[in-house]
Amino acid sequence: MNYQFIFFEEHLTSLQTKKTFAKNYAVDTKKSLEREHSRLTRVFRDMAVELNTHDKLKAYFNFHQQNLTLLMDKASNEKTLREKGQYHKIIINTIDTLLDKMEEILIWMKQVFSQVFNDKGRVPIKMIESETSEIEDSLSLIIGELENKKLDKKLMEVIKKVLNLSQIISFKDLEFWKKSCSKIYQDVIMLDSVDEFSVIKIFIGFGINHPDLFLYAKRYISSEIENNTTLGEKISAVCLYRKEIRVLYRESQMLQFKTKPDLQRTIKKFLREELLLLRAIEFVNHEVEEAGIMNANYKVSFSVKQLAFFVHLQMETGIIIWQRAKFAHQYIARHFSTVERDSISEKSARNAHYNHASEDVRKVIAKLSEMLALAQERY
């Protein structure tokens, strides 16, 4: 297996030590690099015929692809080093010319021998710099459009992290980012009505499966479900989200990260678990009502905030062992009224649960002290 990039390596090595340059050095260098480019394309075509088995051809081209990538990065690092110090303009320009020709060869290999080109191979620094400006423009347009539509700023931060260009490593990554960012922007501007969930669906439809997008989607959906007052409304909301995710059109079956789960499936699983939980609560409530247990509404001398704090203390001390605070909010709303109100909404119970004023705490402490004194007196 003859190595074909010796000319490029020797050319870069000479630039690292060269101090003086002939008058026509730049012109002559460009011509010699063009001749080498022509020679390489001819040699690679001939080798494709000579190596008449797929495995041999793949091994040959993958070897050269990997080494050309390493050589290009070496040239890019040399250029960066020269730019930081006292550099000769001719050297910088010559390195640029060398990088351009090597990039042309790599692109040519990818196009002509796509069946054996390694898409999982690392992208050279030069190609990332060449290609990502277009991706950055699309990303800026996406963020700008979402900002104009007054969507959640946290969603914007998630999108910036999800599509951060530092995650581009392979040729496959680069191709994914290029196609996805452009099409995502087109889909966003075509939306008639835009909310956070519409944007989430667009990203999932393009195979975006970054963990931060899942966490945001999960929090958003959970919050929207919790905003419903009754259990029936919550179940209906979950069913609606399940339908939206189930019938979601996929632009591509490719995933942003092959080693991470598909977000469409993950969110479907999450919604299924939520629905099972709500159905279980619905069943228990039905059985309790059928048995006539805890179906009454009790009036208490506490205010809503005091009642919520009283229940909070029972949860904190392990008397009430609900794992979710929302169960307490639902119970308070359904089974208690206060001296102030004949009915308590779940939202009021939820707000009161996390808002403990000092006067309310003192009132609850006083009642607890009375209970303790009564227990000590009698028992």
Backbone torsions as a table, in degrees:
resi	resn	phi	psi	omega
1	MET	NA	99.5	-177.2
2	ASN	-75.0	128.7	179.0
3	TYR	-79.3	131.4	-169.1
4	GLN	-105.2	-2.4	-173.2
5	PHE	-106.6	24.3	179.4
6	ILE	-61.9	-39.9	-179.4
7	PHE	-59.4	-46.1	179.6
8	PHE	-62.5	-42.4	-178.8
9	GLU	-64.0	-46.0	-179.5
10	GLU	-64.6	-37.3	179.6
11	HIS	-64.0	-43.3	179.0
12	LEU	-67.2	-40.6	179.3
13	THR	-62.0	-40.7	179.9
14	SER	-65.5	-35.0	179.3
15	LEU	-67.3	-29.8	-178.0
16	GLN	-69.6	-22.0	-177.1
17	THR	-117.6	-9.0	-173.7
18	LYS	-70.5	134.9	-178.8
19	LYS	-114.1	-34.3	-178.0
20	THR	-120.9	153.8	-175.4
21	PHE	-135.9	137.3	176.8
22	ALA	-67.4	164.0	-175.9
23	LYS	-58.5	-44.1	-176.6
24	ASN	-101.1	26.3	-174.7
25	TYR	-57.9	-47.2	-176.3
26	ALA	-62.8	-43.2	-179.4
27	VAL	-66.6	-45.3	-179.3
28	ASP	-64.2	-39.3	178.9
29	THR	-62.1	-43.9	179.8
30	LYS	-61.3	-41.9	179.5
31	LYS	-65.3	-42.5	-179.0
32	SER	-66.8	-35.8	177.5
33	LEU	-68.9	-35.8	177.0
34	GLU	-66.8	-39.1	177.0
35	ARG	-64.2	-40.8	179.2
36	GLU	-65.5	-37.9	177.0
37	HIS	-59.3	-46.3	179.4
38	SER	-63.9	-40.9	180.0
39	ARG	-62.9	-44.0	-177.4
40	LEU	-63.9	-43.7	179.5
41	THR	-62.7	-37.1	178.8
42	ARG	-68.2	-44.5	-179.3
43	VAL	-63.6	-44.2	-178.8
44	PHE	-64.8	-36.7	176.7
45	ARG	-65.4	-41.8	179.7
46	ASP	-64.7	-40.5	-179.8
47	MET	-66.0	-33.0	178.4
48	ALA	-62.9	-32.2	177.8
49	VAL	-79.2	-42.1	-176.9
50	GLU	-67.1	-43.0	178.2
51	LEU	-87.4	85.7	-168.6
52	ASN	-85.5	13.6	174.0
53	THR	-117.5	146.6	-175.9
54	HIS	-61.5	-42.8	-176.8
55	ASP	-63.8	-43.9	179.3
56	LYS	-65.3	-42.4	-179.9
57	LEU	-63.4	-42.8	179.7
58	LYS	-64.0	-45.2	179.6
59	ALA	-61.1	-41.6	-178.4
60	TYR	-64.3	-49.0	-176.5
61	PHE	-74.0	-35.4	177.1
62	ASN	-64.4	-37.9	176.6
63	PHE	-60.4	-47.4	-178.7
64	HIS	-72.1	-35.2	176.9
65	GLN	-61.5	-46.5	-179.1
66	GLN	-63.2	-44.4	-178.2
67	ASN	-70.8	-34.2	177.2
68	LEU	-67.4	-37.7	176.5
69	THR	-61.8	-46.1	178.5
70	LEU	-61.6	-41.1	-178.9
71	LEU	-67.7	-40.5	178.2
72	MET	-63.7	-41.5	178.8
73	ASP	-66.6	-35.3	176.6
74	LYS	-63.2	-42.3	178.6
75	ALA	-66.7	-40.2	178.7
76	SER	-63.6	-41.8	178.5
77	ASN	-65.9	-38.1	177.2
78	GLU	-63.6	-41.6	178.6
79	LYS	-62.4	-44.9	179.0
80	THR	-61.1	-41.6	179.3
81	LEU	-63.2	-42.9	-179.7
82	ARG	-66.4	-38.1	-178.2
83	GLU	-68.1	-26.9	-178.9
84	LYS	-77.8	-27.2	-176.0
85	GLY	-110.0	-158.7	176.2
86	GLN	-78.5	104.1	-174.1
87	TYR	-114.1	156.5	175.2
88	HIS	-95.4	127.7	-176.1
89	LYS	-57.7	-36.5	-178.9
90	ILE	-63.1	-38.7	-179.7
91	ILE	-64.3	-45.6	179.2
92	ILE	-60.3	-46.4	-179.5
93	ASN	-63.5	-37.4	-179.6
94	THR	-69.8	-39.5	176.2
95	ILE	-62.2	-40.6	177.3
96	ASP	-60.2	-43.5	179.1
97	THR	-63.7	-42.4	178.5
98	LEU	-62.4	-45.6	179.1
99	LEU	-62.2	-40.7	179.1
100	ASP	-60.6	-43.4	-178.3
101	LYS	-69.2	-40.0	177.8
102	MET	-65.3	-39.0	177.5
103	GLU	-63.8	-41.0	178.1
104	GLU	-60.1	-41.7	179.0
105	ILE	-64.0	-43.9	-178.6
106	LEU	-64.2	-42.8	177.9
107	ILE	-64.1	-41.2	178.6
108	TRP	-61.5	-44.2	178.0
109	MET	-60.1	-41.4	-179.3
110	LYS	-65.3	-38.5	-177.3
111	GLN	-78.1	-45.8	-174.0
112	VAL	-79.1	-36.7	-177.4
113	PHE	-117.4	48.3	-176.8
114	SER	-60.8	-27.8	-176.7
115	GLN	-70.6	-19.7	179.2
116	VAL	-118.9	-3.7	-179.9
117	PHE	-68.9	137.3	-177.3
118	ASN	-88.5	98.4	179.7
119	ASP	-66.9	-19.5	179.5
120	LYS	-85.5	-4.7	179.9
121	GLY	-69.2	154.5	-177.2
122	ARG	-68.7	141.3	178.5
123	VAL	-85.3	133.5	177.7
124	PRO	-64.3	153.7	179.3
125	ILE	-55.4	-42.5	-178.0
126	LYS	-59.0	-43.1	-178.6
127	MET	-70.0	-36.1	177.0
128	ILE	-63.0	-43.9	178.9
129	GLU	-63.6	-36.2	-178.9
130	SER	-71.7	-37.8	-170.3
131	GLU	-93.1	-26.6	-168.9
132	THR	-78.4	-15.5	179.2
133	SER	-61.3	-38.8	178.0
134	GLU	-66.1	-40.3	178.7
135	ILE	-65.3	-41.9	179.2
136	GLU	-61.3	-38.4	177.9
137	ASP	-62.7	-44.5	179.8
138	SER	-64.1	-41.4	179.9
139	LEU	-63.3	-41.3	178.2
140	SER	-63.7	-38.8	178.6
141	LEU	-65.9	-40.4	178.5
142	ILE	-61.2	-50.6	-178.8
143	ILE	-62.3	-43.3	179.7
144	GLY	-60.8	-42.4	-180.0
145	GLU	-64.6	-42.2	-179.6
146	LEU	-69.1	-35.0	176.6
147	GLU	-65.6	-39.4	177.7
148	ASN	-62.7	-31.0	-179.0
149	LYS	-87.5	6.0	174.5
150	LYS	59.0	41.5	178.6
151	LEU	-85.8	170.6	-176.5
152	ASP	-54.5	127.1	-180.0
153	LYS	-64.3	-30.2	177.7
154	LYS	-63.5	-34.8	177.5
155	LEU	-63.4	-39.9	178.0
156	MET	-61.6	-41.8	178.9
157	GLU	-64.9	-40.1	177.9
158	VAL	-62.9	-43.7	-179.2
159	ILE	-62.4	-42.5	178.3
160	LYS	-59.9	-40.1	-179.9
161	LYS	-72.7	-41.2	-178.1
162	VAL	-62.2	-38.6	-176.4
163	LEU	-104.7	18.4	179.2
164	ASN	-57.2	130.0	-173.1
165	LEU	-69.5	-17.7	179.4
166	SER	-65.9	-13.1	179.6
167	GLN	-84.0	-7.1	179.4
168	ILE	-78.1	116.4	-178.6
169	ILE	-120.3	-48.3	-174.8
170	SER	-102.7	169.8	175.2
171	PHE	-62.1	-34.7	178.5
172	LYS	-64.6	-41.9	176.7
173	ASP	-59.8	-47.0	-177.7
174	LEU	-59.8	-44.7	179.3
175	GLU	-64.0	-40.5	179.8
176	PHE	-62.4	-48.4	-179.1
177	TRP	-61.7	-44.2	-178.1
178	LYS	-60.1	-48.5	-177.6
179	LYS	-69.9	-45.2	-173.2
180	SER	-67.1	-48.0	-175.1
181	CYS	-60.8	-43.5	179.9
182	SER	-63.5	-46.1	-177.4
183	LYS	-72.5	-34.3	177.4
184	ILE	-60.4	-44.1	178.8
185	TYR	-60.6	-44.4	179.2
186	GLN	-60.0	-41.4	-179.7
187	ASP	-68.9	-37.3	-179.4
188	VAL	-64.2	-44.4	-177.3
189	ILE	-72.8	-17.5	-179.9
190	MET	-88.1	-9.0	-179.4
191	LEU	-66.9	131.5	177.7
192	ASP	-71.9	-50.7	176.1
193	SER	-124.6	131.7	-173.1
194	VAL	-117.2	127.1	167.1
195	ASP	-134.0	177.2	-175.8
196	GLU	-60.4	-38.2	-177.9
197	PHE	-67.4	-34.5	176.5
198	SER	-60.9	-41.2	179.3
199	VAL	-68.8	-42.0	177.3
200	ILE	-56.6	-44.4	-179.3
201	LYS	-63.3	-39.1	178.1
202	ILE	-60.1	-46.8	-178.3
203	PHE	-64.4	-43.6	178.8
204	ILE	-63.0	-37.9	-179.7
205	GLY	-62.2	-25.0	178.2
206	PHE	-95.4	9.7	175.8
207	GLY	84.0	12.0	176.3
208	ILE	-67.7	122.7	-177.9
209	ASN	-134.0	35.7	176.6
210	HIS	-66.8	136.8	-178.6
211	PRO	-55.7	-35.2	-179.2
212	ASP	-66.4	-32.1	176.8
213	LEU	-67.7	-39.3	177.9
214	PHE	-63.3	-44.9	-178.9
215	LEU	-62.5	-41.5	178.7
216	TYR	-65.1	-45.8	-179.4
217	ALA	-60.6	-42.2	-179.4
218	LYS	-63.8	-45.3	179.5
219	ARG	-64.8	-41.1	-178.6
220	TYR	-63.8	-49.2	-178.4
221	ILE	-63.0	-43.8	179.3
222	SER	-59.9	-42.8	179.9
223	SER	-64.1	-42.8	179.8
224	GLU	-65.1	-37.6	178.0
225	ILE	-66.3	-42.9	-178.0
226	GLU	-66.2	-24.1	-179.9
227	ASN	-67.5	-16.7	176.6
228	ASN	-77.6	145.0	-174.0
229	THR	-82.3	-51.1	-173.7
230	THR	-93.9	160.6	178.1
231	LEU	-62.4	-39.6	179.2
232	GLY	-62.0	-39.8	178.2
233	GLU	-66.6	-37.6	178.2
234	LYS	-64.3	-43.7	179.4
235	ILE	-63.2	-41.6	178.5
236	SER	-62.4	-40.1	179.5
237	ALA	-63.9	-44.0	178.2
238	VAL	-61.4	-43.9	-179.7
239	CYS	-61.9	-39.1	179.1
240	LEU	-65.1	-44.4	178.4
241	TYR	-64.2	-39.5	177.9
242	ARG	-59.8	-43.5	179.7
243	LYS	-63.9	-44.8	-179.5
244	GLU	-59.5	-42.5	-179.5
245	ILE	-72.9	-39.1	-177.6
246	ARG	-64.2	-40.7	-176.0
247	VAL	-93.7	8.6	-178.6
248	LEU	-59.7	129.1	179.3
249	TYR	-79.0	129.2	179.3
250	ARG	-97.4	119.0	176.6
251	GLU	-68.6	-31.3	-177.7
252	SER	-152.5	147.1	175.6
253	GLN	-87.9	-5.1	175.9
254	MET	-68.3	147.5	177.1
255	LEU	-111.3	147.2	178.0
256	GLN	-59.3	-44.8	177.9
257	PHE	-125.7	114.7	-175.2
258	LYS	-65.2	-29.2	-175.9
259	THR	-84.5	-4.8	-179.2
260	LYS	-108.8	153.3	-175.5
261	PRO	-68.4	155.6	175.8
262	ASP	-68.9	124.9	-176.5
263	LEU	-65.5	-32.7	179.2
264	GLN	-60.1	-45.4	178.9
265	ARG	-68.6	-40.2	-177.6
266	THR	-65.0	-42.9	179.3
267	ILE	-69.7	-36.4	175.6
268	LYS	-60.3	-41.4	178.9
269	LYS	-65.4	-42.8	178.5
270	PHE	-60.6	-44.9	180.0
271	LEU	-66.7	-34.8	177.7
272	ARG	-63.1	-43.7	179.2
273	GLU	-65.0	-39.1	177.4
274	GLU	-62.6	-42.5	-179.5
275	LEU	-65.2	-41.7	178.2
276	LEU	-61.3	-40.2	179.1
277	LEU	-64.3	-47.3	-179.2
278	LEU	-65.1	-38.2	177.1
279	ARG	-63.6	-38.2	178.8
280	ALA	-64.5	-42.1	177.7
281	ILE	-63.4	-42.0	178.9
282	GLU	-60.2	-43.0	180.0
283	PHE	-63.3	-46.4	-179.8
284	VAL	-61.8	-44.6	178.9
285	ASN	-59.8	-41.5	-180.0
286	HIS	-63.7	-44.5	-179.5
287	GLU	-64.4	-39.1	179.5
288	VAL	-64.8	-43.2	179.7
289	GLU	-65.8	-40.3	179.1
290	GLU	-62.8	-35.0	-179.3
291	ALA	-82.2	-8.6	179.5
292	GLY	75.9	19.3	-177.3
293	ILE	-95.7	135.9	173.8
294	MET	52.5	38.6	-179.5
295	ASN	-100.3	0.6	-175.9
296	ALA	-88.2	166.0	174.4
297	ASN	-115.1	122.5	-173.4
298	TYR	-104.1	131.8	175.9
299	LYS	-91.6	131.4	-178.1
300	VAL	-121.1	158.8	-179.8
301	SER	-82.0	-9.8	176.3
302	PHE	-72.0	156.7	165.8
303	SER	-79.8	173.9	179.7
304	VAL	-60.8	-43.1	-178.9
305	LYS	-65.8	-39.9	179.7
306	GLN	-68.0	-40.8	177.9
307	LEU	-63.0	-43.6	-179.8
308	ALA	-63.2	-39.4	178.8
309	PHE	-67.5	-38.5	178.0
310	PHE	-60.6	-44.6	177.7
311	VAL	-67.2	-38.6	178.7
312	HIS	-58.6	-43.5	178.9
313	LEU	-62.4	-39.2	178.9
314	GLN	-65.2	-35.4	177.8
315	MET	-71.2	-41.1	-178.6
316	GLU	-66.1	-33.3	-177.9
317	THR	-92.6	0.3	175.0
318	GLY	85.7	8.8	175.3
319	ILE	-69.7	-48.3	172.0
320	ILE	-97.4	128.8	-172.6
321	ILE	-113.2	25.0	172.0
322	TRP	-61.5	138.2	179.6
323	GLN	-84.1	-21.1	-178.9
324	ARG	-116.0	133.4	-179.5
325	ALA	-64.5	-27.5	-176.8
326	LYS	-63.1	-28.4	176.9
327	PHE	-62.5	-39.2	178.3
328	ALA	-65.4	-41.6	179.6
329	HIS	-61.4	-43.1	-179.9
330	GLN	-64.6	-41.7	-178.2
331	TYR	-65.1	-44.5	179.0
332	ILE	-61.1	-44.7	-177.2
333	ALA	-64.1	-33.8	-174.0
334	ARG	-88.2	-26.5	-168.2
335	HIS	-123.2	4.8	-178.5
336	PHE	-133.7	149.1	166.7
337	SER	-134.0	161.3	-175.6
338	THR	-121.9	176.3	176.5
339	VAL	-65.4	-21.7	-179.1
340	GLU	-89.2	-35.6	-172.6
341	ARG	-134.8	142.2	175.4
342	ASP	-80.4	-20.8	177.3
343	SER	-141.5	150.9	-179.6
344	ILE	-123.2	127.9	177.1
345	SER	-81.8	156.3	178.6
346	GLU	-63.2	-34.7	179.1
347	LYS	-64.1	-42.0	178.2
348	SER	-63.3	-41.8	178.7
349	ALA	-63.2	-40.4	-180.0
350	ARG	-65.7	-45.3	179.3
351	ASN	-62.8	-41.6	-178.8
352	ALA	-67.7	-30.8	-177.7
353	HIS	-60.9	-31.2	-175.8
354	TYR	-109.3	10.6	-176.9
355	ASN	-128.9	94.1	-173.7
356	HIS	-107.8	101.8	177.0
357	ALA	-79.2	151.9	-174.8
358	SER	-62.0	-37.7	-179.4
359	GLU	-67.4	-33.1	177.3
360	ASP	-68.7	-41.0	179.0
361	VAL	-61.8	-42.2	-179.7
362	ARG	-63.7	-38.9	179.4
363	LYS	-63.6	-42.7	-180.0
364	VAL	-67.1	-42.1	178.5
365	ILE	-60.0	-40.3	179.8
366	ALA	-61.9	-43.4	179.3
367	LYS	-67.1	-39.0	177.8
368	LEU	-64.3	-37.5	178.5
369	SER	-64.6	-40.1	176.8
370	GLU	-62.0	-41.7	-179.8
371	MET	-64.1	-42.4	-179.7
372	LEU	-64.5	-44.1	-179.7
373	ALA	-63.3	-39.9	179.1
374	LEU	-64.7	-42.3	179.9
375	ALA	-64.6	-42.0	-179.5
376	GLN	-67.1	-35.0	-179.7
377	GLU	-68.5	-39.3	-173.7
378	ARG	-90.4	-27.9	-172.6
379	TYR	-121.1	NA	NA
